[in-house]
Amino acid sequence: MILLWACIVGVFASAACAMLPIRYQYVPAVILLIAAPILILLIGVQVSAWIAIAAIVASILNISQSIAISLGKNTRPKSAAPTGVF
């Protein structure tokens, strides 16, 4: 039951963080980033280690892609047209 409430609180906290203006998102986002491995560990203990391993791999891939984008490295090939442009 604690895992369920922890997941619900995490979802609402991340939604609240997303609704903040960009300049106010940094501190709550870092707190959520620190809390994510704890939640993944709880899921791994109570549900399955495979699910926790999949969540860790997904979060590492997401973080590495975010770092590449923030450093200005475009992951899209130069010849590809931007999405959403007609």
C-alpha positions as a printed Julia matrix, in Angstrom:
86×3 Matrix{Float64}:
  0.0    0.0     0.0
  2.93   2.33    0.67
  4.18   1.76   -2.87
  0.81   2.74   -4.3
  0.69   5.98   -2.31
  4.32   6.76   -3.16
  3.55   6.36   -6.88
  0.44   8.53   -6.61
  2.34  11.27   -4.76
  5.12  11.07   -7.37
  2.67  11.5   -10.24
  0.96  14.49   -8.66
  4.3   16.06   -7.67
  5.64  15.75  -11.21
  2.41  17.17  -12.64
  2.6   20.1   -10.23
  6.24  20.67  -11.16
  5.35  20.65  -14.86
  2.73  23.36  -14.32
  5.27  25.76  -12.82
  7.01  28.36  -14.98
 10.38  27.14  -16.28
 12.45  29.26  -13.9
 10.7   27.71  -10.88
 10.93  24.11  -12.1
 14.6   23.49  -11.33
 14.49  22.83   -7.56
 11.37  20.6    -7.62
 12.73  18.75  -10.66
 16.01  18.0    -8.87
 14.07  16.74   -5.85
 11.99  14.49   -8.12
 15.14  13.3    -9.87
 16.62  12.31   -6.52
 13.37  10.62   -5.42
 13.01   8.57   -8.62
 15.65   5.91   -7.77
 14.06   5.45   -4.34
 10.68   4.83   -5.96
 12.26   2.46   -8.49
 13.93   0.57   -5.63
 10.57   0.22   -3.85
  9.0   -1.1    -7.05
 11.86  -3.57   -7.48
 11.51  -4.86   -3.92
  7.73  -5.21   -3.92
  6.94  -6.12   -7.53
  9.86  -7.53   -9.5
 13.53  -6.87  -10.04
 13.05  -7.02  -13.81
 10.62  -4.13  -13.72
 13.07  -2.1   -11.65
 15.91  -2.89  -14.08
 13.73  -1.82  -17.03
 12.83   1.43  -15.23
 16.5    2.16  -14.47
 17.51   1.56  -18.1
 14.68   3.8   -19.33
 15.62   6.58  -16.93
 19.3    6.39  -17.9
 18.4    6.61  -21.58
 16.07   9.54  -20.91
 18.67  11.41  -18.86
 21.41  10.82  -21.44
 19.16  12.12  -24.21
 18.27  15.19  -22.14
 21.96  15.89  -21.5
 22.74  15.57  -25.22
 19.96  18.0   -26.09
 21.01  20.49  -23.4
 24.6   20.41  -24.64
 23.37  21.34  -28.1
 23.97  18.0   -29.75
 21.12  17.4   -32.14
 20.11  13.75  -32.23
 18.23  14.22  -35.52
 20.11  13.95  -38.84
 20.66  17.26  -40.66
 18.7   16.13  -43.72
 15.52  15.34  -41.78
 12.76  17.95  -41.89
 11.63  19.34  -38.55
  8.45  17.8   -37.23
  5.33  19.92  -37.21
  6.39  22.1   -40.15
  4.18  21.88  -43.23
